[in-house]
Amino acid sequence: MEAAALSLQSNNMKSSQPNSLPQPSPDAQQASATLQTRIQAHIQAAGGWIGFDRFMAAALYETGLGYYAGGSQKFGAAGDFVTAPELSPLFARCLAQQIGQWLGQGLAHVLEAGAGSGALAAELLLALERTKQLPQTYFILEVSGELRARQHATLHERAPHLLPRVQWLNDLPSAFEGVVIGNELLDAMPVHLVHWHTSGEIFERGVCCADDGRFAWAEQPAQGRVLQAAQALAAERALPADLLSEINLAAAAWIAEWATRLQRGALLLIDYGYPRSEYYLPQRNRGTLLCHYRHHTHDDPFWFPGLNDITAHVDFTAMADAAFANGLDVLGYTSQATFLMNCGVLSQLEQLADQLGIQDQQGAAWLRLTTQLNRLTSPNEMGELFKVLALGREVSETPMGFVRGDRTHVL
């Protein structure tokens, strides 16, 4: 580690309470210990310090040990968090309306990047089948073999007759025409942590090993692309004093990469985040980095690495800039609630109730459906925190999800 690096204690981040979290099983703790040893080797090989992006990448994706590469339950009530597709089929039914509009313009394929448990894929295919708009192929881009197996099992259980249309990919296709879906994908891409000091200096916060072998925060002067991005942000807007926050170069690069491969079609990206004008605010001057474990949220990524999801909110302005700079059009940007309303979520609620044979609007079954709707659309739940960004090429018709309440002007 360079002499200029500044060692920090983990409590310099936002306060966390790991002692209040459920304790992992002995087997899970052993898997985490193995991963920690591997990350420590990465740090040693790098000279004693790695950027947080490398730590996050290892904690999430290290082969056989990272959070998304291991075998623990991640999604749903038995996992660490609930995504919209796991919460209610209403979400996929509404996405199917938007995707069906694009498929109706002559596009033949759908590609879902990071398909989680497979719930969205299954419900989307069933919804598109009902409207006679099935894609020729439904590709799933998934790097985790364990998640591939779960996705296959989910599809086999819920839509077995549609499995022949599904193909799994290891890498981005060299060229693609169709619709690309990324639901809660960008937030799990490794981020750089940047500290804009009150002195005007810009440091990158990374990870080193303390004398007792445990992980510790350490800072070095920012360099290269990280420094350039941090300087550009500081030149663009007045940042809060002593700001510690994230820059997601990986997500911007992912969109730029799609721009070289998408010949015609659209990218539909759903995630939690803000436009840049709301991202780097004084109330978020310690950043947005969060960890999720068994439906608990905490802010200590060093707590049993490999057993927690690690995420950061998305700077949607950065995503739109990456698209525009690489020749993609920004087709729309709005809240999840507005998008779902534009795609007919209330009609979908009635259709789902009919399909399930629910007639009593005072009964428990109807209450479950309306509770799901509330969680998807309420400003106090997912409705406002989650945003929807559509990017595309040679897609001219206004996407139905953005016909009202489009907020592209705030990006």
Secondary structure as the mmCIF struct_conf table of DSSP 4:
data_model
#
loop_
_struct_conf.conf_type_id
_struct_conf.id
_struct_conf.beg_label_comp_id
_struct_conf.beg_label_asym_id
_struct_conf.beg_label_seq_id
_struct_conf.end_label_comp_id
_struct_conf.end_label_asym_id
_struct_conf.end_label_seq_id
TURN_TY1_P TURN_TY1_P1 ALA A 3 ALA A 4
STRN STRN1 LEU A 6 LEU A 8
HELX_RH_3T_P HELX_RH_3T_P1 SER A 10 ASN A 12
BEND BEND1 MET A 13 LYS A 14
HELX_RH_3T_P HELX_RH_3T_P2 PRO A 18 SER A 20
BEND BEND2 LEU A 21 LEU A 21
HELX_LH_PP_P HELX_LH_PP_P1 PRO A 22 SER A 25
HELX_RH_AL_P HELX_RH_AL_P1 PRO A 26 ALA A 45
TURN_TY1_P TURN_TY1_P2 ALA A 46 GLY A 47
BEND BEND3 GLY A 48 GLY A 48
STRN STRN2 ILE A 50 GLY A 51
HELX_RH_AL_P HELX_RH_AL_P2 PHE A 52 TYR A 61
BEND BEND4 GLU A 62 GLU A 62
TURN_TY1_P TURN_TY1_P3 THR A 63 LEU A 65
BEND BEND5 GLY A 66 GLY A 66
TURN_TY1_P TURN_TY1_P4 TYR A 67 ALA A 69
BEND BEND6 GLY A 70 GLY A 70
BEND BEND7 SER A 72 SER A 72
STRN STRN3 PHE A 75 PHE A 75
BEND BEND8 GLY A 76 GLY A 76
TURN_TY1_P TURN_TY1_P5 ALA A 77 ALA A 78
BEND BEND9 GLY A 79 ASP A 80
STRN STRN4 PHE A 81 PHE A 81
HELX_RH_AL_P HELX_RH_AL_P3 ALA A 84 LEU A 87
HELX_RH_AL_P HELX_RH_AL_P4 PRO A 89 LEU A 103
TURN_TY1_P TURN_TY1_P6 GLY A 104 GLY A 106
STRN STRN5 HIS A 109 ALA A 113
BEND BEND10 GLY A 114 GLY A 114
TURN_TY1_P TURN_TY1_P7 GLY A 116 SER A 117
BEND BEND11 GLY A 118 GLY A 118
HELX_RH_AL_P HELX_RH_AL_P5 ALA A 119 ARG A 130
TURN_TY1_P TURN_TY1_P8 THR A 131 LYS A 132
BEND BEND12 GLN A 136 GLN A 136
STRN STRN6 THR A 137 LEU A 141
HELX_RH_AL_P HELX_RH_AL_P6 GLY A 145 ARG A 158
HELX_RH_3T_P HELX_RH_3T_P3 PRO A 160 ARG A 165
STRN STRN7 VAL A 166 LEU A 169
BEND BEND13 ASN A 170 ASP A 171
BEND BEND14 SER A 174 ALA A 175
STRN STRN8 PHE A 176 ASN A 183
BEND BEND15 GLU A 184 GLU A 184
HELX_RH_3T_P HELX_RH_3T_P4 LEU A 186 ALA A 188
BEND BEND16 MET A 189 MET A 189
STRN STRN9 HIS A 192 TRP A 196
TURN_TY1_P TURN_TY1_P9 THR A 198 SER A 199
BEND BEND17 GLY A 200 GLY A 200
STRN STRN10 ILE A 202 CYS A 209
TURN_TY1_P TURN_TY1_P10 ASP A 211 ASP A 212
BEND BEND18 GLY A 213 GLY A 213
STRN STRN11 PHE A 215 PRO A 221
HELX_RH_AL_P HELX_RH_AL_P7 GLY A 224 GLU A 236
BEND BEND19 ARG A 237 ARG A 237
HELX_LH_PP_P HELX_LH_PP_P2 LEU A 239 PRO A 240
TURN_TY1_P TURN_TY1_P11 ALA A 241 ASP A 242
STRN STRN12 LEU A 243 ILE A 247
HELX_RH_AL_P HELX_RH_AL_P8 LEU A 249 ARG A 261
STRN STRN13 LEU A 262 TYR A 274
HELX_RH_AL_P HELX_RH_AL_P9 ARG A 276 TYR A 279
BEND BEND20 TYR A 280 TYR A 280
HELX_RH_3T_P HELX_RH_3T_P5 PRO A 282 ARG A 284
TURN_TY1_P TURN_TY1_P12 ASN A 285 ARG A 286
STRN STRN14 LEU A 290 TYR A 293
TURN_TY1_P TURN_TY1_P13 ARG A 294 HIS A 295
STRN STRN15 HIS A 296 HIS A 298
BEND BEND21 ASP A 299 ASP A 299
TURN_TY1_P TURN_TY1_P14 PRO A 301 PHE A 302
BEND BEND22 TRP A 303 PHE A 304
TURN_TY1_P TURN_TY1_P15 PRO A 305 GLY A 306
BEND BEND23 LEU A 307 ASN A 308
STRN STRN16 ASP A 309 THR A 311
STRN STRN17 VAL A 314 ASP A 315
HELX_RH_AL_P HELX_RH_AL_P10 PHE A 316 ALA A 325
TURN_TY1_P TURN_TY1_P16 ASN A 326 GLY A 327
STRN STRN18 ASP A 329 SER A 335
HELX_RH_AL_P HELX_RH_AL_P11 GLN A 336 ASN A 342
TURN_TY1_P TURN_TY1_P17 CYS A 343 GLY A 344
HELX_RH_AL_P HELX_RH_AL_P12 VAL A 345 GLN A 355
TURN_TY1_P TURN_TY1_P18 LEU A 356 GLY A 357
TURN_TY1_P TURN_TY1_P19 GLN A 361 GLN A 362
BEND BEND24 GLY A 363 GLY A 363
HELX_RH_AL_P HELX_RH_AL_P13 ALA A 364 THR A 377
TURN_TY1_P TURN_TY1_P20 PRO A 379 GLU A 381
HELX_RH_AL_P HELX_RH_AL_P14 MET A 382 LEU A 385
STRN STRN19 PHE A 386 ARG A 393
BEND BEND25 GLU A 394 GLU A 394
BEND BEND26 GLU A 397 GLU A 397
HELX_LH_PP_P HELX_LH_PP_P3 THR A 398 PRO A 399
HELX_RH_3T_P HELX_RH_3T_P6 MET A 400 PHE A 402
BEND BEND27 VAL A 403 GLY A 405
HELX_RH_3T_P HELX_RH_3T_P7 THR A 408 VAL A 410
#
